[in-house]
Amino acid sequence: MTALLIRDLRLAFRAGGGFGLGLAFFLLLAVLVPLGVGPEGATLARIAPGILWVGALLACLLSLDRIFALDFEDGSLDLLATSPIPLEGVVAIKALAHWLVTGLPLTLAAPVLGVLLNLPEPAYLWLVASLAVGTPALSVIGAFGAALTVGIKRGGLLLSLLVLPLYVPTLIFGAEVVKRGATGAGVSVPLLLLAGITAGAVALLPFAAAAALRVNLR
């Protein structure tokens, strides 16, 4: 399984699997929003938590269709399905690789982009914490959506339509953590709910994604 993870990471960097693309999109969003809404610090500070979380969500969405598509096209997915590694484990490893390539860099870059959006200083810690807790759910949910649409030509739009509604609870609670952190209010409830979504997604969706892959590979 470690070899599979290393392979996926190498393919992601070589084939442009989302590392630079996601960061570039995140940066462009943080730069363009102040140009669109105006330079008023109070306005930017109020909308910054939601904008940063929407940016992270959309940046993760950019590379979801590549999670299984390349392996399906070259036949590697059929080999993985018949290998000694359980298909659920394959899904989990691919979701982890996606998070390492997209979610982790976005989490680390978010405080820098928060400066561009005039994010209040107390919110920086909670921004990183919420993204660190919530972005794994985005990758696992995305892997589930990618498994449902694997093999469909030009299935990127369908994948987005399937995955975006599932992303909404993570977006709501993630942004709420940052908003409360900015005002000094308690963040324990939304943070625990966010962690619960991630834990539930990690525990259940690899099995659902593996079942979808088995159906699509028949």
Secondary structure as UniProt FT lines:
FT   HELIX           2..14
FT   TURN            15..16
FT   HELIX           19..37
FT   HELIX           41..61
FT   TURN            62..65
FT   HELIX           66..74
FT   HELIX           76..81
FT   HELIX           87..98
FT   HELIX           99..103
FT   HELIX           104..116
FT   TURN            117..118
FT   TURN            121..122
FT   HELIX           123..149
FT   TURN            150..151
FT   TURN            153..154
FT   HELIX           156..183
FT   HELIX           188..216
//
